[in-house]
Amino acid sequence: MKATVKWLDGYTMVGESPSGHALVMDGPPEHGGRNLGVRPMEMLLLGMGGCTEFDVLMILAKSHQEVTGCTLELEAERATEDPKVFTRIHAHFVLRGRNLNPRYVARAIELSAEKYCSASIMLGATAEITHDFEIVED
């Protein structure tokens, strides 16, 4: 896999993914950025969220669970000293659907966290990652 990050000016960069998508990254104004895009560490957190939500939705679909909506709320803490790695991440899934089985949901989250989500497993080397969920019936 190859990706490209091109510096534009100040601390604004454009990242291009191997699949041909681009996104803007920037630093905070207090460090010379212009707040034009997502921060790189925010992108890591979002990447983990997208990775695990993708897994959970795929696993639940294979389990014939009728999911009609899913929101993943992430909360993270970082070390105060450099390198300011993530030290704690909590992932709260809010799943909407019809007759969702809580055991299937819990198992899907567990499988993602322990086996399938590469991003979670990598970030888990420095951060304590916890999960919980709630089900909203349609």
Order of alpha helices (4+ residues) and beta strands (2+ residues): beta-beta-beta-alpha-beta-beta-alpha-alpha-beta
